[in-house]
């Protein structure tokens, strides 16, 4: 049997299994997708370089104010967390001696089997 594409693909199609054909087909699709992504991506980047987005000073100032407000609120939250942690550690330190005394019963020595002299 003659090859399908004698110069480009010297493979006889009838000798290929269905899984081999599927593999070749999937690889061809992947190659096309990669080429489209690479060339399309570079084209998009070049277009963006030629026409950069305009900078809106008013919008930039509002964004800066919003970020400052968020930073202030995060600092308040962190301060509250530090305060709460301090209170809990102080409370635990005060209760610690009382807890250890309550948890550990008084030790009694077991009776010895030695006769008293």
N, CA, C and O of each residue as an XYZ file, in Angstrom:
468
protein
N       0.841     -1.180      0.000
C       0.000      0.000      0.000
C       0.880      1.234      0.000
O       1.934      1.243      0.635
N       0.465      2.269     -0.699
C       1.224      3.515     -0.813
C       1.034      4.380      0.420
O      -0.061      4.414      0.982
N       2.089      5.088      0.858
C       1.923      6.033      1.974
C       0.992      7.169      1.580
O       0.881      7.520      0.406
N       0.323      7.739      2.582
C      -0.635      8.814      2.321
C       0.066     10.086      1.856
O      -0.339     10.691      0.864
N       1.111     10.491      2.565
C       1.891     11.653      2.185
C       3.344     11.214      2.031
O       4.067     11.187      3.027
N       3.790     10.879      0.864
C       5.118     10.285      0.725
C       6.247     11.200      1.150
O       7.250     10.713      1.672
N       6.132     12.496      0.952
C       7.230     13.397      1.308
C       7.134     13.890      2.762
O       8.155     14.034      3.434
N       5.945     14.139      3.232
C       5.780     14.715      4.556
C       5.664     13.668      5.653
O       6.268     13.823      6.715
N       4.921     12.634      5.423
C       4.646     11.647      6.450
C       4.767     10.242      5.857
O       3.789      9.696      5.346
N       5.961      9.661      5.923
C       6.122      8.346      5.285
C       5.590      7.209      6.149
O       6.332      6.285      6.484
N       4.340      7.269      6.503
C       3.702      6.243      7.315
C       2.491      5.722      6.549
O       1.702      6.506      6.022
N       2.351      4.462      6.489
C       1.198      3.865      5.828
C       0.030      3.876      6.815
O       0.135      3.294      7.894
N      -1.055      4.515      6.468
C      -2.173      4.712      7.366
C      -2.811      3.387      7.773
O      -3.297      3.263      8.897
N      -2.819      2.435      6.918
C      -3.467      1.161      7.255
C      -2.688      0.388      8.302
O      -3.265     -0.456      8.987
N      -1.407      0.646      8.448
C      -0.606     -0.069      9.433
C      -0.725      0.535     10.837
O      -0.278     -0.072     11.811
N      -1.320      1.716     10.946
C      -1.453      2.374     12.243
C      -2.660      1.831     12.990
O      -3.706      1.549     12.406
N      -2.490      1.697     14.256
C      -3.610      1.313     15.099
C      -4.453      2.544     15.403
O      -4.012      3.676     15.203
N      -5.643      2.317     15.876
C      -6.534      3.436     16.193
C      -5.952      4.298     17.303
O      -6.097      5.520     17.267
N      -5.300      3.692     18.284
C      -4.725      4.478     19.379
C      -3.569      5.348     18.889
O      -3.383      6.467     19.367
N      -2.788      4.828     17.929
C      -1.694      5.627     17.379
C      -2.234      6.807     16.578
O      -1.678      7.905     16.631
N      -3.311      6.581     15.839
C      -3.929      7.683     15.090
C      -4.477      8.743     16.048
O      -4.330      9.942     15.808
N      -5.101      8.297     17.122
C      -5.633      9.236     18.096
C      -4.508     10.035     18.742
O      -4.645     11.239     18.961
N      -3.401      9.372     19.047
C      -2.257     10.054     19.656
C      -1.692     11.108     18.716
O      -1.414     12.229     19.142
N      -1.522     10.772     17.463
C      -1.010     11.725     16.470
C      -1.975     12.896     16.325
O      -1.550     14.049     16.244
N      -3.257     12.604     16.292
C      -4.260     13.659     16.151
C      -4.225     14.607     17.347
O      -4.263     15.825     17.175
N      -4.153     14.053     18.561
C      -4.116     14.891     19.775
C      -2.850     15.731     19.812
O      -2.900     16.908     20.170
N      -1.715     15.142     19.448
C      -0.462     15.908     19.415
C      -0.529     17.048     18.404
O      -0.006     18.134     18.653
N      -1.170     16.802     17.265
C      -1.322     17.862     16.264
C      -2.186     18.995     16.809
O      -1.879     20.168     16.596
N      -3.253     18.652     17.505
C      -4.124     19.680     18.085
C      -3.369     20.472     19.138
O      -3.471     21.698     19.174
N      -2.615     19.796     19.998
C      -1.837     20.482     21.037
C      -0.823     21.416     20.408
O      -0.636     22.534     20.887
N      -0.166     20.982     19.349
C       0.824     21.828     18.679
C       0.174     23.079     18.114
O       0.730     24.172     18.220
N      -0.993     22.928     17.517
C      -1.694     24.089     16.958
C      -2.108     25.051     18.073
O      -1.961     26.265     17.927
N      -2.617     24.528     19.168
C      -3.033     25.380     20.287
C      -1.837     26.125     20.857
O      -1.935     27.317     21.146
N      -0.713     25.443     21.024
C       0.488     26.104     21.555
C       0.942     27.213     20.621
O       1.281     28.305     21.076
N       0.954     26.949     19.332
C       1.359     27.989     18.378
C       0.419     29.184     18.414
O       0.873     30.327     18.370
N      -0.877     28.938     18.493
C      -1.840     30.042     18.548
C      -1.648     30.864     19.818
O      -1.689     32.094     19.778
N      -1.440     30.191     20.934
C      -1.255     30.905     22.202
C       0.025     31.722     22.173
O       0.024     32.882     22.585
N       1.111     31.141     21.697
C       2.390     31.851     21.680
C       2.327     33.055     20.751
O       2.669     34.168     21.151
N       1.894     32.838     19.515
C       1.867     33.954     18.574
C       0.782     34.966     18.911
O       0.984     36.168     18.740
N      -0.358     34.498     19.383
C      -1.413     35.423     19.788
C      -1.018     36.231     21.005
O      -1.327     37.419     21.095
N      -0.333     35.590     21.948
C       0.115     36.294     23.148
C       1.141     37.364     22.846
O       1.068     38.469     23.383
N       2.096     37.043     21.990
C       3.094     38.059     21.642
C       2.454     39.205     20.871
O       2.844     40.361     21.036
N       1.491     38.895     20.046
C       0.796     39.955     19.308
C       0.016     40.864     20.269
O       0.001     42.084     20.101
N      -0.632     40.262     21.276
C      -1.382     41.038     22.261
C      -0.447     41.935     23.069
O      -0.760     43.098     23.323
N       0.700     41.389     23.470
C       1.650     42.170     24.264
C       2.187     43.330     23.445
O       2.304     44.445     23.953
N       2.509     43.086     22.200
C       3.019     44.173     21.349
C       1.968     45.254     21.143
O       2.294     46.440     21.099
N       0.711     44.847     21.016
C      -0.357     45.842     20.831
C      -0.504     46.695     22.084
O      -0.712     47.904     21.989
N      -0.395     46.066     23.277
C      -0.494     46.804     24.534
C       0.690     47.751     24.711
O       0.541     48.824     25.296
N       1.857     47.365     24.214
C       3.023     48.235     24.331
C       2.851     49.486     23.475
O       3.298     50.569     23.853
N       2.206     49.335     22.330
C       2.002     50.493     21.458
C       0.936     51.442     21.991
O       1.041     52.654     21.809
N      -0.089     50.904     22.647
C      -1.190     51.715     23.146
C      -1.385     51.472     24.639
O      -2.281     50.720     25.023
N      -0.572     52.086     25.482
C      -0.744     51.862     26.922
C      -2.039     52.511     27.413
O      -2.525     53.478     26.828
N      -2.575     51.970     28.480
C      -3.812     52.507     29.052
C      -3.538     53.873     29.669
O      -2.500     54.074     30.299
N      -4.460     54.807     29.494
C      -4.244     56.138     30.074
C      -4.337     56.097     31.603
O      -5.092     55.307     32.169
N      -3.565     56.956     32.253
C      -3.558     57.016     33.706
C      -4.519     58.118     34.141
O      -4.369     59.275     33.748
N      -5.494     57.754     34.945
C      -6.476     58.704     35.445
C      -6.060     59.106     36.859
O      -6.124     58.294     37.782
N      -5.629     60.374     37.028
C      -5.106     60.822     38.319
C      -6.167     60.766     39.420
O      -5.858     60.402     40.555
N      -7.418     61.124     39.096
C      -8.478     61.107     40.094
C      -8.743     59.677     40.585
O      -8.893     59.431     41.782
N      -8.793     58.768     39.652
C      -9.023     57.368     40.016
C      -7.854     56.822     40.824
O      -8.055     56.058     41.768
N      -6.647     57.205     40.463
C      -5.465     56.752     41.186
C      -5.463     57.286     42.617
O      -5.067     56.571     43.538
N      -5.899     58.527     42.818
C      -5.971     59.096     44.174
C      -7.016     58.374     45.027
O      -6.782     58.111     46.207
N      -8.164     58.055     44.433
C      -9.189     57.315     45.169
C      -8.692     55.925     45.549
O      -8.952     55.442     46.651
N      -7.986     55.296     44.641
C      -7.428     53.981     44.935
C      -6.410     54.061     46.068
O      -6.387     53.196     46.944
N      -5.579     55.083     46.055
C      -4.591     55.264     47.116
C      -5.274     55.502     48.465
O      -4.836     54.963     49.481
N      -6.336     56.299     48.483
C      -7.072     56.545     49.720
C      -7.725     55.264     50.238
O      -7.746     55.012     51.443
N      -8.253     54.467     49.328
C      -8.882     53.213     49.733
C      -7.851     52.252     50.331
O      -8.126     51.586     51.328
N      -6.682     52.184     49.729
C      -5.632     51.310     50.255
C      -5.175     51.799     51.622
O      -4.924     50.989     52.514
N      -5.064     53.110     51.800
C      -4.684     53.654     53.112
C      -5.739     53.330     54.171
O      -5.396     52.988     55.302
N      -7.003     53.436     53.813
C      -8.081     53.124     54.759
C      -8.052     51.641     55.140
O      -8.236     51.290     56.305
N      -7.822     50.788     54.166
C      -7.733     49.355     54.451
C      -6.553     49.068     55.355
O      -6.665     48.265     56.282
N      -5.419     49.714     55.100
C      -4.237     49.501     55.940
C      -4.507     49.934     57.377
O      -4.064     49.273     58.316
N      -5.226     51.032     57.553
C      -5.560     51.501     58.892
C      -6.466     50.504     59.615
O      -6.256     50.226     60.796
N      -7.460     49.968     58.926
C      -8.357     48.989     59.540
C      -7.623     47.693     59.893
O      -7.884     47.090     60.934
N      -6.720     47.277     59.035
C      -5.945     46.066     59.329
C      -5.075     46.291     60.556
O      -4.921     45.388     61.379
N      -4.507     47.478     60.687
C      -3.691     47.781     61.870
C      -4.552     47.769     63.134
O      -4.099     47.306     64.181
N      -5.775     48.268     63.052
C      -6.680     48.231     64.208
C      -7.020     46.797     64.594
O      -7.046     46.450     65.775
N      -7.277     45.979     63.598
C      -7.579     44.570     63.867
C      -6.379     43.890     64.531
O      -6.540     43.126     65.482
N      -5.181     44.173     64.024
C      -3.971     43.562     64.591
C      -3.765     44.017     66.036
O      -3.370     43.221     66.888
N      -4.031     45.285     66.310
C      -3.880     45.793     67.677
C      -4.881     45.111     68.615
O      -4.531     44.753     69.740
N      -6.108     44.932     68.161
C      -7.105     44.231     68.965
C      -6.705     42.794     69.229
O      -6.920     42.278     70.326
N      -6.127     42.145     68.236
C      -5.691     40.764     68.412
C      -4.531     40.688     69.412
O      -4.488     39.782     70.245
N      -3.595     41.635     69.331
C      -2.494     41.654     70.297
C      -3.017     41.870     71.712
O      -2.542     41.238     72.655
N      -4.000     42.766     71.862
C      -4.572     43.043     73.177
C      -5.263     41.804     73.741
O      -5.086     41.460     74.910
N      -6.058     41.137     72.894
C      -6.760     39.938     73.329
C      -5.776     38.834     73.723
O      -5.971     38.147     74.726
N      -4.738     38.674     72.941
C      -3.728     37.661     73.248
C      -3.046     37.964     74.568
O      -2.773     37.054     75.352
N      -2.768     39.244     74.821
C      -2.132     39.642     76.075
C      -3.040     39.330     77.263
O      -2.584     38.799     78.275
N      -4.329     39.663     77.135
C      -5.264     39.375     78.224
C      -5.369     37.877     78.493
O      -5.372     37.447     79.647
N      -5.455     37.089     77.434
C      -5.576     35.645     77.618
C      -4.313     35.049     78.249
O      -4.403     34.154     79.090
N      -3.154     35.537     77.850
C      -1.927     34.989     78.432
C      -1.785     35.407     79.892
O      -1.290     34.629     80.707
N      -2.211     36.625     80.238
C      -2.157     37.054     81.643
C      -3.130     36.228     82.488
O      -2.792     35.821     83.600
N      -4.325     35.981     81.971
C      -5.314     35.191     82.695
C      -4.807     33.765     82.896
O      -4.987     33.188     83.968
N      -4.188     33.205     81.891
C      -3.665     31.858     81.995
C      -2.511     31.796     83.001
O      -2.368     30.815     83.731
N      -1.692     32.847     83.033
C      -0.576     32.870     83.975
C      -1.087     32.956     85.417
O      -0.507     32.348     86.317
N      -2.176     33.714     85.640
C      -2.757     33.821     86.982
C      -3.399     32.502     87.407
O      -3.301     32.117     88.573
N      -4.047     31.813     86.488
C      -4.735     30.569     86.817
C      -3.795     29.374     86.842
O      -4.155     28.322     87.371
N      -2.629     29.508     86.295
C      -1.720     28.381     86.156
C      -1.338     27.734     87.492
O      -1.428     26.510     87.593
N      -0.916     28.479     88.527
C      -0.593     27.806     89.792
C      -1.811     27.130     90.415
O      -1.693     26.034     90.962
N      -2.962     27.761     90.340
C      -4.173     27.173     90.909
C      -4.565     25.905     90.147
O      -5.010     24.931     90.755
N      -4.407     25.910     88.856
C      -4.748     24.741     88.044
C      -3.837     23.567     88.366
O      -4.299     22.439     88.536
N      -2.553     23.838     88.447
C      -1.630     22.724     88.712
C      -1.878     22.133     90.088
O      -1.740     20.924     90.278
N      -2.246     22.978     91.058
C      -2.533     22.461     92.398
C      -3.823     21.637     92.382
O      -3.912     20.613     93.060
N      -4.801     22.069     91.628
C      -6.073     21.358     91.566
C      -5.944     20.052     90.775
O      -6.594     19.059     91.102
N      -5.117     20.057     89.753
C      -4.990     18.870     88.918
C      -4.174     17.781     89.590
O      -4.482     16.598     89.442
N      -3.149     18.157     90.320
C      -2.275     17.168     90.937
C      -2.736     16.888     92.365
O      -2.628     17.761     93.226
N      -3.238     15.711     92.626
C      -3.639     15.396     94.005
C      -2.386     15.276     94.886
O      -1.277     15.043     94.404
N      -2.606     15.442     96.169
C      -1.479     15.348     97.109
C      -0.909     13.946     97.039
O      -1.645     12.959     97.040
N       0.397     13.871     96.981
C       1.054     12.569     96.866
C       1.149     11.905     98.239
O       1.572     12.508     99.225
N       0.753     10.686     98.256
C       0.898      9.898     99.471
C       1.821      8.739     99.152
O       1.721      8.093     98.108
N       2.708      8.505    100.075
C       3.629      7.409     99.845
C       2.909      6.104    100.108
O       2.137      5.995    101.061
N       3.155      5.121     99.274
C       2.502      3.824     99.503
C       3.064      3.179    100.769
O       4.233      3.369    101.107
N       2.240      2.432    101.449
C       2.742      1.788    102.682
C       3.856      0.820    102.355
O       3.812      0.091    101.364
N       4.838      0.834    103.202
C       5.974     -0.059    102.952
C       5.731     -1.387    103.660
O       4.979     -1.460    104.632
N       6.351     -2.388    103.178
C       6.223     -3.719    103.746
C       7.282     -3.992    104.813
O       7.379     -5.105    105.329
N       8.058     -2.994    105.132
C       9.101     -3.170    106.128
C       8.509     -3.103    107.526
O       7.630     -2.285    107.799
N       8.979     -3.938    108.381
C       8.505     -3.852    109.763
C       9.081     -2.623    110.454
O      10.216     -2.217    110.204
N       8.276     -2.052    111.316
C       8.744     -0.879    112.067
C       9.719     -1.292    113.155
O       9.473     -2.260    113.875
N      10.787     -0.591    113.279
C      11.783     -0.916    114.299
C      11.529     -0.187    115.554
O      12.274     -0.343    116.521
